[in-house]
Amino acid sequence: MPAPDADLLRADPLALERQVCFALSVAARNVVAVYRRFLEPMGLTHPQYLVMLALWQHGPLSIKDLSRLLQLDPGTLSPLVKRLAAADLVRRDRDPRDERSLTITLTERGRGLRAEAAAIPAGITEHLGMPVEELQELHSALTRVIDAAQHALDDDVPVAEPTP
């Protein structure tokens, strides 16, 4: 990204380079592209990797709990889980107490993939060429942004109309 002109940024509140949404979007797209280099040899997409991370950490989860944890709509999550099941990484079992509910469980192959994935965080840090401390600070800042955005959405505050 070219360096923004400081005077332009002060003068124009709509300058692209000033927009938090733009910086987040470009950063997310580029970081996910770096992850892709590690995930493709494992046969995973980035969203599938997030599902696997949740299952490695928490064990069997219902679709509802997995959806809440990953902050994904169940309709978005369901096809991801189906593809992971087709790859024999997870099982989709009906909950005997509630036939409408699915529990997602790692298969032996899915559990085994964790050892291979263990090298990813260090590899990402190395490829980004950023100090771990800086990445930890970024993670903390992004967590605050996520919380603030969720709070703003939960408050459902109407957006003020622009003045002519």
Backbone as ProteinMPNN parsed JSONL, in Angstrom:
{"seq_chain_A": "MPAPDADLLRADPLALERQVCFALSVAARNVVAVYRRFLEPMGLTHPQYLVMLALWQHGPLSIKDLSRLLQLDPGTLSPLVKRLAAADLVRRDRDPRDERSLTITLTERGRGLRAEAAAIPAGITEHLGMPVEELQELHSALTRVIDAAQHALDDDVPVAEPTP", "coords_chain_A": {"N_chain_A": [[0.845, -1.168, 0.0], [0.646, 2.214, -0.913], [2.295, 4.96, 0.764], [0.229, 7.063, 2.656], [-0.608, 10.479, 2.029], [-0.073, 12.814, 4.492], [-1.364, 15.322, 4.817], [-3.582, 15.026, 3.136], [-4.963, 12.988, 4.449], [-5.721, 14.276, 6.828], [-7.359, 16.222, 5.777], [-9.407, 14.949, 4.358], [-11.952, 13.072, 5.443], [-12.953, 10.837, 4.241], [-10.94, 9.596, 2.925], [-9.515, 6.782, 1.458], [-7.33, 5.477, 2.654], [-7.669, 6.144, 5.302], [-9.67, 4.639, 6.332], [-10.809, 2.326, 8.616], [-12.14, -0.02, 8.003], [-11.15, -0.644, 5.467], [-8.405, -1.129, 5.956], [-8.64, -3.339, 7.703], [-9.907, -5.178, 6.003], [-8.055, -5.568, 3.862], [-5.824, -6.458, 5.328], [-6.873, -8.818, 6.494], [-7.461, -10.348, 4.179], [-4.879, -10.652, 3.081], [-3.42, -11.908, 5.161], [-4.855, -14.295, 5.437], [-4.234, -15.357, 2.956], [-1.536, -15.951, 3.349], [-1.806, -17.928, 5.31], [-3.055, -19.827, 3.703], [-0.99, -20.996, 2.228], [0.103, -22.778, 4.027], [-2.06, -24.353, 4.679], [-3.18, -25.547, 2.362], [-1.511, -27.809, 1.585], [-2.346, -29.517, 3.575], [-4.869, -30.029, 2.887], [-6.899, -28.326, 3.678], [-9.154, -25.543, 3.868], [-9.093, -22.088, 4.911], [-11.444, -21.393, 6.499], [-12.228, -24.031, 7.198], [-10.036, -24.807, 8.687], [-10.36, -23.157, 10.93], [-12.622, -24.355, 12.05], [-11.516, -26.846, 12.689], [-9.561, -26.025, 14.55], [-11.223, -25.163, 16.654], [-12.439, -27.593, 17.365], [-10.202, -29.158, 18.062], [-9.423, -27.796, 20.326], [-11.717, -27.756, 22.009], [-13.028, -30.19, 21.839], [-15.745, -32.529, 21.12], [-18.513, -30.801, 19.702], [-21.718, -29.259, 19.486], [-23.443, -28.242, 16.5], [-24.667, -25.823, 16.944], [-23.219, -24.777, 19.182], [-20.647, -24.704, 18.063], [-21.078, -22.925, 15.988], [-21.656, -20.597, 17.445], [-19.222, -20.252, 18.812], [-17.386, -19.85, 16.695], [-18.495, -17.659, 15.597], [-20.112, -17.799, 13.328], [-22.777, -18.14, 11.022], [-25.1, -20.829, 11.286], [-25.925, -21.835, 8.801], [-23.809, -21.214, 7.138], [-21.778, -22.596, 8.345], [-22.521, -25.308, 8.227], [-22.059, -26.463, 5.526], [-19.243, -26.394, 5.566], [-18.613, -28.195, 7.602], [-19.719, -30.508, 6.499], [-17.977, -30.924, 4.321], [-15.608, -31.397, 5.725], [-16.338, -33.759, 6.979], [-16.643, -35.399, 4.743], [-14.005, -35.594, 4.042], [-13.127, -37.251, 5.967], [-12.342, -36.149, 8.43], [-13.936, -35.28, 10.457], [-16.839, -36.396, 12.317], [-20.355, -36.414, 11.956], [-22.754, -36.615, 14.175], [-26.002, -37.543, 15.262], [-27.564, -36.147, 18.08], [-28.452, -38.175, 20.712], [-30.273, -37.362, 22.621], [-31.597, -35.291, 21.432], [-32.778, -35.394, 18.428], [-32.746, -33.469, 16.447], [-30.427, -32.1, 16.706], [-26.999, -31.877, 15.837], [-23.904, -33.358, 16.663], [-20.54, -32.579, 16.42], [-17.653, -34.361, 15.939], [-14.207, -35.082, 16.186], [-12.505, -37.28, 13.97], [-10.235, -40.097, 14.046], [-8.324, -39.534, 12.126], [-8.703, -36.761, 11.911], [-7.941, -35.938, 14.486], [-5.276, -36.675, 14.344], [-4.282, -34.873, 12.483], [-3.761, -32.619, 13.889], [-1.14, -32.62, 14.908], [0.388, -32.045, 12.644], [-0.601, -29.511, 12.09], [0.36, -28.077, 14.209], [2.706, -26.716, 13.665], [1.972, -24.497, 12.273], [1.326, -21.86, 13.538], [3.94, -20.824, 14.271], [5.143, -20.858, 11.765], [3.566, -19.008, 10.374], [4.145, -16.665, 11.798], [6.87, -16.449, 11.209], [6.778, -16.155, 8.368], [5.358, -13.765, 8.141], [7.167, -12.049, 9.231], [7.127, -10.452, 11.465], [7.551, -9.264, 14.819], [6.744, -11.43, 17.562], [5.626, -10.196, 19.79], [4.474, -7.893, 18.695], [2.514, -9.028, 17.079], [0.963, -10.189, 19.076], [0.04, -7.87, 20.37], [-1.453, -6.807, 18.266], [-3.404, -8.799, 18.052], [-4.695, -8.459, 20.524], [-5.686, -5.836, 20.178], [-7.4, -6.264, 17.98], [-9.22, -8.022, 19.133], [-10.449, -6.284, 20.922], [-11.641, -4.573, 19.048], [-13.431, -6.355, 17.82], [-15.11, -6.921, 20.018], [-16.108, -4.309, 20.526], [-17.431, -3.767, 18.105], [-19.333, -5.812, 18.139], [-20.772, -5.051, 20.395], [-21.77, -2.597, 19.476], [-23.442, -3.543, 17.453], [-25.207, -5.086, 18.956], [-26.432, -3.126, 20.49], [-27.961, -1.897, 18.626], [-28.16, 0.737, 17.69], [-29.607, 3.418, 15.979], [-28.388, 4.708, 12.891], [-27.24, 7.969, 12.431], [-28.796, 10.345, 10.324], [-27.241, 11.87, 7.515], [-26.389, 15.342, 7.467], [-27.618, 17.785, 5.242]], "CA_chain_A": [[0.0, 0.0, 0.0], [1.47, 3.417, -0.914], [2.189, 5.776, 1.979], [-0.764, 8.116, 2.479], [-0.189, 11.851, 2.245], [-0.6, 13.218, 5.805], [-2.313, 16.434, 4.661], [-4.805, 14.478, 2.543], [-5.685, 12.25, 5.486], [-6.351, 15.235, 7.738], [-8.354, 17.017, 5.056], [-10.509, 14.157, 3.799], [-12.327, 11.958, 6.322], [-13.32, 9.683, 3.421], [-9.763, 9.053, 2.239], [-9.483, 5.321, 1.564], [-6.28, 5.079, 3.584], [-8.112, 6.439, 6.672], [-10.791, 3.78, 6.695], [-10.49, 1.12, 9.384], [-12.693, -1.177, 7.28], [-10.243, -0.969, 4.37], [-7.199, -1.747, 6.526], [-9.01, -4.671, 8.196], [-10.219, -6.038, 4.861], [-6.812, -5.914, 3.164], [-5.011, -7.273, 6.242], [-7.485, -10.151, 6.602], [-7.28, -11.057, 2.905], [-3.469, -11.001, 2.904], [-3.012, -12.878, 6.182], [-5.466, -15.575, 5.061], [-3.449, -15.875, 1.826], [-0.329, -16.56, 3.927], [-2.266, -19.188, 5.915], [-3.39, -20.773, 2.631], [0.235, -21.719, 1.856], [0.292, -23.851, 4.999], [-3.258, -25.188, 4.779], [-3.445, -26.319, 1.141], [-0.914, -29.15, 1.637], [-3.096, -30.325, 4.542], [-6.204, -30.237, 2.333], [-7.866, -27.503, 4.401], [-9.339, -24.122, 3.606], [-8.981, -21.343, 6.166], [-12.618, -21.618, 7.36], [-12.183, -25.397, 7.727], [-8.99, -24.775, 9.719], [-10.961, -22.571, 12.129], [-13.47, -25.406, 12.635], [-10.625, -27.837, 13.288], [-8.982, -25.42, 15.76], [-12.245, -25.193, 17.71], [-12.631, -28.98, 17.799], [-8.987, -29.585, 18.756], [-9.388, -27.145, 21.637], [-12.895, -27.975, 22.856], [-13.606, -31.526, 21.715], [-17.03, -32.576, 20.413], [-19.384, -29.636, 19.87], [-22.92, -29.209, 18.651], [-23.38, -27.219, 15.448], [-25.061, -24.562, 17.584], [-22.086, -24.283, 19.97], [-19.563, -24.42, 17.131], [-21.499, -21.703, 15.31], [-21.488, -19.492, 18.399], [-17.795, -20.114, 19.083], [-16.719, -19.308, 15.508], [-19.265, -16.498, 15.163], [-20.576, -18.084, 11.971], [-24.149, -18.584, 10.883], [-25.155, -22.288, 11.07], [-26.043, -22.108, 7.367], [-22.457, -21.108, 6.581], [-20.964, -23.62, 8.994], [-22.94, -26.66, 7.849], [-21.298, -27.004, 4.385], [-17.84, -26.599, 5.969], [-18.573, -29.44, 8.377], [-19.973, -31.614, 5.558], [-16.741, -31.182, 3.574], [-14.662, -32.021, 6.659], [-16.802, -35.144, 7.168], [-16.323, -36.117, 3.503], [-12.554, -35.826, 4.073], [-12.903, -38.129, 7.119], [-11.693, -35.433, 9.526], [-14.931, -35.169, 11.533], [-18.088, -37.165, 12.214], [-21.566, -35.672, 12.29], [-23.631, -37.575, 14.847], [-27.234, -37.03, 15.872], [-27.599, -36.184, 19.541], [-29.514, -39.112, 21.093], [-31.279, -36.655, 23.432], [-32.326, -34.363, 20.567], [-32.487, -35.829, 17.053], [-32.565, -32.305, 15.568], [-29.111, -31.53, 16.969], [-25.825, -32.627, 15.393], [-22.656, -33.183, 17.406], [-19.388, -32.729, 15.534], [-16.573, -35.021, 16.666], [-13.031, -35.389, 15.373], [-12.161, -38.676, 13.706], [-8.829, -40.369, 14.342], [-7.551, -38.768, 11.135], [-8.805, -35.357, 12.301], [-7.087, -35.738, 15.665], [-3.893, -36.804, 13.89], [-3.896, -33.69, 11.712], [-3.343, -31.58, 14.842], [0.327, -32.621, 15.001], [0.88, -31.334, 11.466], [-1.025, -28.115, 12.211], [1.062, -27.432, 15.322], [3.785, -25.873, 13.145], [1.426, -23.352, 11.535], [1.515, -20.536, 14.148], [5.331, -20.367, 14.139], [5.375, -20.612, 10.342], [2.901, -17.746, 10.02], [4.945, -15.596, 12.405], [8.104, -16.34, 10.421], [6.469, -15.627, 7.04], [4.958, -12.363, 8.252], [8.353, -11.274, 9.57], [6.782, -9.49, 12.521], [7.839, -9.791, 16.156], [5.623, -12.074, 18.251], [4.994, -9.203, 20.675], [3.642, -7.025, 17.862], [1.342, -9.82, 16.693], [0.121, -10.314, 20.275], [-0.62, -6.571, 20.536], [-2.467, -6.734, 17.214], [-4.488, -9.7, 18.448], [-5.433, -7.788, 21.606], [-6.426, -4.711, 19.59], [-8.49, -6.805, 17.162], [-10.227, -8.556, 20.057], [-11.215, -5.12, 21.389], [-12.465, -4.12, 17.92], [-14.528, -7.328, 17.699], [-16.034, -6.674, 21.134], [-16.763, -3.016, 20.322], [-18.366, -3.9, 16.983], [-20.45, -6.643, 18.601], [-21.553, -4.206, 21.303], [-22.492, -1.64, 18.631], [-24.512, -4.283, 16.774], [-26.183, -5.488, 19.968], [-27.173, -1.939, 20.919], [-28.878, -1.569, 17.537], [-28.323, 2.185, 17.675], [-29.838, 3.867, 14.604], [-27.354, 5.555, 12.311], [-27.731, 9.331, 12.216], [-28.908, 10.773, 8.928], [-26.294, 12.949, 7.217], [-26.995, 16.66, 7.293], [-27.354, 18.288, 3.878]], "C_chain_A": [[0.894, 1.236, 0.0], [1.25, 4.219, 0.365], [1.191, 6.905, 1.746], [-0.158, 9.484, 2.765], [-0.859, 12.366, 3.519], [-1.618, 14.341, 5.688], [-3.639, 15.946, 4.098], [-5.632, 13.759, 3.601], [-6.383, 13.188, 6.466], [-7.503, 15.95, 7.053], [-9.573, 16.209, 4.636], [-10.847, 12.974, 4.701], [-12.728, 10.701, 5.548], [-12.144, 9.131, 2.62], [-9.693, 7.549, 2.509], [-8.495, 4.863, 2.633], [-6.649, 5.334, 5.044], [-9.126, 5.436, 7.186], [-10.316, 2.513, 7.401], [-10.966, -0.116, 8.623], [-11.772, -1.605, 6.142], [-8.996, -1.684, 4.897], [-7.495, -3.159, 7.02], [-9.232, -5.641, 7.041], [-8.951, -6.499, 4.145], [-5.934, -6.803, 4.046], [-5.563, -8.691, 6.329], [-7.242, -10.962, 5.332], [-5.834, -11.527, 2.751], [-2.991, -12.034, 3.923], [-3.602, -14.253, 5.867], [-4.716, -16.188, 3.876], [-2.152, -16.518, 2.315], [-0.698, -17.897, 4.571], [-2.515, -20.244, 4.84], [-2.175, -21.602, 2.222], [0.492, -22.908, 2.78], [-0.866, -24.847, 4.972], [-3.504, -26.051, 3.549], [-2.78, -27.693, 1.159], [-1.633, -30.093, 2.611], [-4.51, -30.616, 4.038], [-7.284, -29.428, 3.027], [-7.961, -26.105, 3.814], [-9.211, -23.398, 4.946], [-10.222, -21.506, 7.045], [-12.656, -23.03, 7.959], [-11.141, -25.5, 8.843], [-9.548, -24.208, 11.02], [-11.864, -23.581, 12.829], [-12.59, -26.432, 13.347], [-9.979, -27.288, 14.564], [-9.962, -25.494, 16.925], [-12.422, -26.607, 18.25], [-11.396, -29.521, 18.516], [-8.956, -29.011, 20.169], [-10.509, -27.616, 22.557], [-13.471, -29.385, 22.793], [-14.946, -31.472, 21.009], [-17.909, -31.368, 20.753], [-20.625, -29.798, 19.01], [-22.701, -28.143, 17.578], [-23.686, -25.852, 16.058], [-23.894, -23.963, 18.369], [-20.902, -23.908, 19.085], [-19.841, -23.111, 16.389], [-21.272, -20.485, 16.2], [-20.003, -19.21, 18.627], [-17.062, -19.432, 17.921], [-17.376, -18.034, 14.99], [-19.626, -16.605, 13.682], [-22.029, -18.517, 12.023], [-24.157, -20.099, 10.662], [-25.269, -22.666, 9.592], [-24.712, -22.021, 6.641], [-21.584, -22.248, 7.095], [-21.264, -25.025, 8.478], [-22.192, -27.216, 6.634], [-19.817, -27.237, 4.705], [-17.687, -27.935, 6.682], [-18.81, -30.642, 7.462], [-18.715, -31.954, 4.767], [-15.677, -31.824, 4.469], [-15.039, -33.479, 6.922], [-16.468, -35.981, 5.932], [-14.829, -36.435, 3.421], [-12.149, -36.72, 5.247], [-12.104, -37.454, 8.242], [-12.625, -35.27, 10.723], [-16.079, -36.137, 11.259], [-19.223, -36.242, 12.612], [-22.547, -36.677, 12.871], [-24.862, -36.869, 15.393], [-27.127, -37.174, 17.383], [-28.735, -37.111, 19.95], [-30.617, -38.452, 21.933], [-32.135, -35.714, 22.599], [-31.941, -34.657, 19.125], [-32.27, -34.662, 16.087], [-31.151, -31.745, 15.657], [-27.998, -32.465, 16.488], [-24.649, -32.322, 16.312], [-21.51, -33.484, 16.453], [-18.214, -33.231, 16.374], [-15.416, -35.272, 15.712], [-12.907, -36.892, 15.163], [-10.697, -38.872, 14.118], [-7.936, -39.57, 13.391], [-7.555, -37.274, 11.48], [-7.947, -35.032, 13.512], [-5.615, -35.773, 15.258], [-3.388, -35.585, 13.135], [-3.39, -32.564, 12.616], [-1.822, -31.491, 14.931], [0.939, -31.857, 13.833], [0.57, -29.838, 11.575], [-0.254, -27.36, 13.287], [2.171, -26.489, 14.851], [3.267, -24.592, 12.489], [1.654, -22.015, 12.248], [2.941, -19.991, 14.015], [5.659, -20.053, 12.681], [4.758, -19.302, 9.88], [3.721, -16.573, 10.55], [6.214, -15.362, 11.588], [7.829, -15.705, 9.057], [6.036, -14.163, 7.083], [6.154, -11.472, 8.593], [8.09, -10.202, 10.611], [7.126, -10.096, 13.873], [6.573, -10.361, 16.804], [4.88, -11.065, 19.116], [4.059, -8.287, 19.888], [2.376, -7.757, 17.413], [0.402, -10.019, 17.879], [-0.632, -9.014, 20.553], [-1.734, -6.404, 19.504], [-3.666, -7.599, 17.575], [-5.341, -9.062, 19.542], [-6.274, -6.637, 21.061], [-7.608, -5.214, 18.765], [-9.592, -7.403, 18.029], [-11.081, -7.423, 20.61], [-12.124, -4.581, 20.287], [-13.66, -5.052, 17.743], [-15.564, -7.082, 18.784], [-16.807, -5.371, 20.939], [-17.789, -3.093, 19.197], [-19.573, -4.734, 17.391], [-21.36, -5.844, 19.522], [-22.384, -3.198, 20.497], [-23.651, -2.317, 17.909], [-25.605, -4.681, 17.751], [-27.04, -4.315, 20.419], [-28.204, -1.513, 19.885], [-29.202, -0.072, 17.52], [-28.538, 2.633, 16.234], [-28.719, 4.806, 14.152], [-27.962, 6.925, 12.046], [-27.767, 9.641, 10.728], [-27.898, 11.886, 8.672], [-27.035, 14.275, 7.04], [-26.64, 17.186, 5.919], [-26.451, 19.485, 3.859]], "O_chain_A": [[1.811, 1.323, 0.817], [0.18, 4.172, 0.971], [1.289, 7.626, 0.754], [0.698, 9.626, 3.637], [-2.086, 12.355, 3.615], [-2.633, 14.325, 6.383], [-4.702, 16.395, 4.527], [-6.854, 13.901, 3.645], [-7.509, 12.923, 6.886], [-8.515, 16.249, 7.687], [-10.674, 16.755, 4.569], [-10.117, 11.984, 4.724], [-12.833, 9.621, 6.13], [-12.331, 8.295, 1.736], [-9.8, 7.109, 3.654], [-8.795, 3.966, 3.421], [-6.003, 4.791, 5.94], [-9.403, 5.404, 8.385], [-9.53, 1.736, 6.859], [-10.28, -1.138, 8.599], [-11.628, -2.798, 5.879], [-8.583, -2.71, 4.357], [-6.706, -4.076, 6.792], [-8.795, -6.79, 7.096], [-8.794, -7.686, 3.856], [-5.366, -7.786, 3.57], [-4.806, -9.659, 6.247], [-6.862, -12.13, 5.402], [-5.587, -12.661, 2.34], [-2.233, -12.94, 3.575], [-2.919, -15.267, 6.015], [-4.578, -17.408, 3.8], [-1.714, -17.524, 1.755], [0.013, -18.887, 4.399], [-2.219, -21.421, 5.044], [-2.311, -22.783, 1.904], [1.037, -23.925, 2.352], [-0.674, -26.039, 5.214], [-3.989, -27.175, 3.676], [-3.423, -28.673, 0.78], [-1.539, -31.314, 2.485], [-5.261, -31.356, 4.674], [-8.459, -29.792, 2.977], [-6.975, -25.554, 3.325], [-9.22, -24.035, 5.999], [-10.075, -21.74, 8.245], [-13.071, -23.203, 9.105], [-11.353, -26.205, 9.83], [-9.244, -24.72, 12.098], [-11.876, -23.659, 14.058], [-12.883, -26.837, 14.472], [-9.863, -28.01, 15.554], [-9.584, -25.841, 18.044], [-12.543, -26.798, 19.46], [-11.529, -30.269, 19.484], [-8.51, -29.678, 21.102], [-10.285, -27.849, 23.745], [-14.318, -29.739, 23.613], [-15.26, -30.474, 20.361], [-18.034, -30.969, 21.911], [-20.58, -30.401, 17.938], [-21.868, -27.251, 17.739], [-23.044, -24.855, 15.729], [-23.61, -22.772, 18.24], [-20.231, -22.906, 19.333], [-18.94, -22.295, 16.192], [-20.754, -19.464, 15.747], [-19.583, -18.053, 18.634], [-16.227, -18.553, 18.132], [-16.877, -17.405, 14.057], [-19.474, -15.663, 12.904], [-22.454, -19.185, 12.965], [-23.312, -20.612, 9.929], [-24.761, -23.709, 9.18], [-24.515, -22.692, 5.628], [-20.757, -22.791, 6.363], [-20.353, -25.837, 8.313], [-21.722, -28.352, 6.696], [-19.207, -28.167, 4.177], [-16.765, -28.703, 6.409], [-18.172, -31.681, 7.63], [-18.41, -33.129, 4.56], [-14.931, -32.695, 4.021], [-14.165, -34.333, 7.07], [-16.059, -37.136, 6.055], [-14.433, -37.425, 2.805], [-10.959, -36.922, 5.492], [-11.298, -38.096, 8.916], [-12.172, -35.137, 11.86], [-16.264, -36.624, 10.144], [-19.073, -35.395, 13.494], [-23.107, -37.497, 12.143], [-24.784, -35.756, 15.914], [-26.659, -38.192, 17.895], [-29.882, -36.866, 19.576], [-31.753, -38.924, 21.955], [-33.252, -35.371, 22.987], [-30.891, -34.216, 18.656], [-31.677, -34.843, 15.024], [-30.724, -30.996, 14.778], [-28.048, -33.676, 16.702], [-24.426, -31.173, 16.691], [-21.506, -34.507, 15.768], [-17.833, -32.62, 17.373], [-15.629, -35.636, 14.555], [-13.173, -37.678, 16.072], [-10.014, -37.918, 14.491], [-6.924, -39.004, 13.802], [-6.53, -36.604, 11.354], [-7.305, -33.984, 13.565], [-4.806, -34.996, 15.766], [-2.191, -35.298, 13.148], [-2.678, -31.667, 12.163], [-1.274, -30.392, 15.019], [1.898, -31.107, 14.012], [1.389, -29.001, 11.195], [-0.221, -26.13, 13.275], [2.533, -25.558, 15.57], [4.053, -23.695, 12.184], [2.146, -21.087, 11.606], [3.126, -18.821, 13.68], [6.372, -19.091, 12.396], [5.355, -18.572, 9.089], [3.962, -15.602, 9.831], [6.584, -14.221, 11.312], [8.565, -14.814, 8.633], [6.322, -13.405, 6.155], [6.153, -10.281, 8.281], [8.756, -9.167, 10.632], [7.007, -11.307, 14.059], [5.475, -9.837, 16.615], [3.65, -11.074, 19.171], [2.976, -7.945, 20.363], [1.295, -7.17, 17.374], [-0.817, -10.017, 17.711], [-1.804, -9.043, 20.928], [-2.821, -5.923, 19.823], [-4.812, -7.176, 17.421], [-6.57, -9.121, 19.489], [-7.436, -6.479, 21.436], [-8.7, -4.651, 18.842], [-10.771, -7.298, 17.693], [-12.294, -7.572, 20.755], [-13.254, -4.175, 20.56], [-14.782, -4.588, 17.538], [-16.762, -7.04, 18.504], [-18.017, -5.327, 21.158], [-18.888, -2.551, 19.316], [-20.705, -4.408, 17.035], [-22.583, -5.95, 19.436], [-23.557, -2.973, 20.798], [-24.724, -1.729, 17.769], [-26.79, -4.624, 17.422], [-28.227, -4.478, 20.698], [-29.193, -0.857, 20.211], [-30.355, 0.329, 17.358], [-27.752, 2.279, 15.355], [-28.184, 5.588, 14.938], [-29.062, 7.031, 11.504], [-26.877, 9.247, 9.974], [-27.715, 12.758, 9.522], [-28.155, 14.317, 6.531], [-25.5, 17.056, 5.473], [-26.144, 20.01, 2.789]]}, "name": "protein", "num_of_chains": 1, "seq": "MPAPDADLLRADPLALERQVCFALSVAARNVVAVYRRFLEPMGLTHPQYLVMLALWQHGPLSIKDLSRLLQLDPGTLSPLVKRLAAADLVRRDRDPRDERSLTITLTERGRGLRAEAAAIPAGITEHLGMPVEELQELHSALTRVIDAAQHALDDDVPVAEPTP"}
